[in-house]
């Protein structure tokens, strides 16, 4: 739970979890969705505050392997591969947080959608994208209401920028999408 002490890192052995931040107004923002093989708590366990800044919620039946701070230190000393993987996990988390800050810095829903689609386009290297999340998960990742996301996707479709069906999106004019964010 948010504000609980973080004394372990968690490695997801099976299942899916969601990291979410809740606000007094009742608004909940999804920071990330993690799956098998992903790690959480690695940024916090060695920080001075070592309190969870968000709540970790299991979306499905999940099995989590917990490693204490002491065990992590011992593994880093004794196992170079573990140390490399741990450092890679930390740097990936920093990159993810930088992307999240970039997304939040966009002023319009269209810019947020265009950025997300262009990131997927660069990763998948083709204009026909299979998005790894459902519409409500996409809205949560972008920090916008789902109806607003659906409405803007419909407008973008009417304008000939994209076409879509469920979690498949075809970029009809990738250059125009790129212009929206650069």
C-alpha positions in Angstrom: 0.0 0.0 0.0 1.0 3.6 -0.6 3.2 4.9 2.3 4.0 1.4 3.5 7.7 0.7 4.3 9.6 -0.9 1.4 12.0 -3.5 2.7 12.0 -5.9 -0.3 11.9 -5.9 -4.0 9.2 -8.0 -5.7 9.8 -10.2 -8.7 6.7 -11.3 -10.4 6.8 -15.0 -11.0 3.3 -15.2 -12.4 0.3 -12.9 -12.9 -0.2 -9.2 -13.6 0.0 -6.3 -11.2 -0.8 -2.6 -11.5 1.0 0.2 -9.8 -1.5 3.0 -9.1 -1.4 6.4 -7.3 -4.6 7.5 -5.6 -5.5 11.1 -4.7 -7.8 12.5 -2.0 -10.3 13.5 -4.8 -10.8 9.8 -5.5 -8.9 10.0 -8.8 -6.6 7.0 -9.5 -3.7 7.2 -12.0 -2.2 4.0 -13.3 1.6 4.4 -13.3 2.4 1.0 -14.8 1.2 -2.5 -15.4 3.7 -5.2 -14.7 3.8 -8.9 -15.8 5.8 -12.1 -15.3 9.5 -11.3 -14.9 9.0 -7.6 -14.0 10.3 -6.2 -10.7 8.9 -3.6 -8.4 10.3 -1.8 -5.4 13.9 -1.7 -6.7 14.0 2.1 -6.9 12.6 2.6 -3.4 14.2 -0.2 -1.3 17.6 1.7 -1.3 16.2 5.3 -1.1 16.3 7.4 2.0 12.6 7.4 2.3 12.0 3.7 1.4 8.2 4.2 1.5 6.0 3.1 -1.4 4.8 6.2 -3.3 2.0 4.1 -4.9 -0.2 1.1 -4.3 0.6 -2.2 -5.9 -2.6 -4.1 -6.9 -2.8 -7.7 -8.2 -4.9 -7.8 -11.4 -4.9 -11.6 -11.6 -3.8 -14.4 -9.3 -0.1 -13.6 -8.9 3.0 -15.1 -7.3 5.6 -12.6 -6.1 9.1 -13.5 -5.0 10.4 -11.1 -2.4 14.1 -10.3 -1.9 15.2 -8.2 1.2 17.7 -5.4 1.0 20.3 -7.5 2.6 19.8 -10.4 0.2 20.0 -8.0 -2.7 23.4 -6.6 -1.5 24.7 -10.2 -1.1 23.6 -11.2 -4.5 25.1 -8.1 -6.1 28.5 -8.9 -4.4 28.4 -12.6 -5.3 26.8 -12.6 -8.7 27.8 -10.3 -11.5 24.9 -11.3 -13.7 22.4 -10.4 -10.9 24.2 -7.0 -10.5 24.0 -6.3 -14.2 20.3 -7.3 -14.4 19.5 -5.2 -11.3 21.2 -2.2 -12.7 19.4 -2.7 -16.0 16.1 -2.8 -14.2 16.9 0.5 -12.4 17.9 2.2 -15.6 14.8 0.9 -17.4 12.6 2.2 -14.6 14.3 5.7 -14.9 13.6 5.6 -18.7 10.0 4.6 -18.1 9.5 7.5 -15.6 11.1 9.9 -18.1 8.5 8.7 -20.7 5.7 9.2 -18.2 6.9 12.7 -17.5 7.0 13.4 -21.2 3.5 12.1 -21.6 2.2 14.2 -18.8 3.9 17.3 -20.3 1.7 17.2 -23.4 -1.1 19.6 -23.3 -3.7 17.8 -25.4 -5.2 14.3 -25.5 -4.2 14.2 -29.2 -0.6 14.8 -28.4 -0.6 12.1 -25.8 -2.2 9.6 -28.1 0.2 10.5 -31.0 3.2 10.1 -28.7 2.1 6.7 -27.5 1.3 5.5 -31.1 4.7 6.8 -32.4 6.5 5.0 -29.6 4.7 1.8 -30.5 5.5 2.4 -34.2 9.2 2.8 -33.4 9.2 -0.4 -31.4 7.1 -2.5 -33.7 8.6 -1.0 -36.9 5.4 -1.2 -38.9 2.3 0.9 -39.3 -0.1 -1.8 -38.3 0.2 -1.8 -34.5 -1.0 -4.4 -32.0 -1.3 -2.5 -28.8 -0.4 -4.5 -25.7 -3.3 -3.1 -23.6 -7.0 -2.6 -23.7 -8.7 0.8 -24.2 -9.2 1.5 -20.5 -5.5 0.6 -19.8 -4.4 2.9 -22.6 -6.5 5.7 -21.0 -5.0 5.0 -17.6 -1.4 5.1 -19.0 -2.1 8.4 -20.7 -3.8 9.8 -17.6 -7.0 10.7 -19.4 -10.7 9.5 -19.1 -11.5 6.6 -21.3 -14.5 8.4 -23.0 -12.1 11.2 -23.9 -9.6 8.8 -25.4 -12.3 7.0 -27.5 -13.7 10.4 -28.7 -10.3 11.6 -29.8 -9.4 8.3 -31.5 -12.7 8.6 -33.4 -11.8 12.1 -34.5 -8.3 11.0 -35.6 -10.0 8.2 -37.6 -12.4 10.6 -39.3 -9.5 12.9 -40.2 -7.6 9.9 -41.8 -4.7 9.8 -39.4 -5.5 6.3 -38.1 -7.8 3.4 -38.4 -8.5 1.0 -35.6 -10.3 -2.1 -34.4 -10.1 -3.1 -30.8 -6.4 -3.1 -29.9 -5.1 -2.9 -33.4 -4.3 0.5 -34.8 -3.2 1.3 -38.3 -1.2 4.5 -38.8 -2.4 5.9 -42.1 -0.1 9.0 -41.9 2.8 8.4 -39.5 4.5 11.6 -40.6 1.4 13.7 -39.6 1.3 12.0 -36.2 5.0 12.7 -35.7 4.3 16.4 -36.5 1.8 16.5 -33.6 4.5 15.8 -31.1 7.7 17.3 -32.5 
